[in-house]
Amino acid sequence: MRDEAEIREQYEFLKEQLESDEMRHDGVEEMFTYYKRALGWVLEEEHI
């Protein structure tokens, strides 16, 4: 299992990528949305 710092770093990276102008294609944006949601769930479960 990855540690929290690594997961947060990946989450922030994905968030930045999603917000960049190069990632405005609908399919890519949808994919990143799913990744962000999944990583958010992982982070929430770690703190329950």
FENDA-V320624 format. One record per pair of residues at least 4 apart in sequence whose C-alpha atoms are under 8 Angstrom apart, sorted by the first residue. I is the first residue (numbers start at 1). J is the second residue. Records with the same first field share a line. If there is no record, write none. Layout:
I = J ; J
This chain:
2 = 6 ; 7
3 = 7
4 = 8 ; 43
5 = 9
6 = 10
7 = 11 ; 39 ; 43
8 = 12 ; 43
9 = 13
10 = 14
11 = 15 ; 36 ; 39 ; 40
12 = 16
13 = 17
14 = 18 ; 32 ; 35 ; 36
15 = 19 ; 32 ; 36
16 = 20
17 = 23
18 = 23 ; 24 ; 29 ; 32 ; 33
19 = 23
20 = 24
23 = 28 ; 29
24 = 28 ; 29
25 = 29
26 = 30
27 = 31
28 = 32
29 = 33
30 = 34
31 = 35
32 = 36
33 = 37
34 = 38
35 = 39
36 = 40
37 = 41
38 = 42
39 = 43
40 = 44
41 = 45
42 = 46
43 = 47
44 = 48
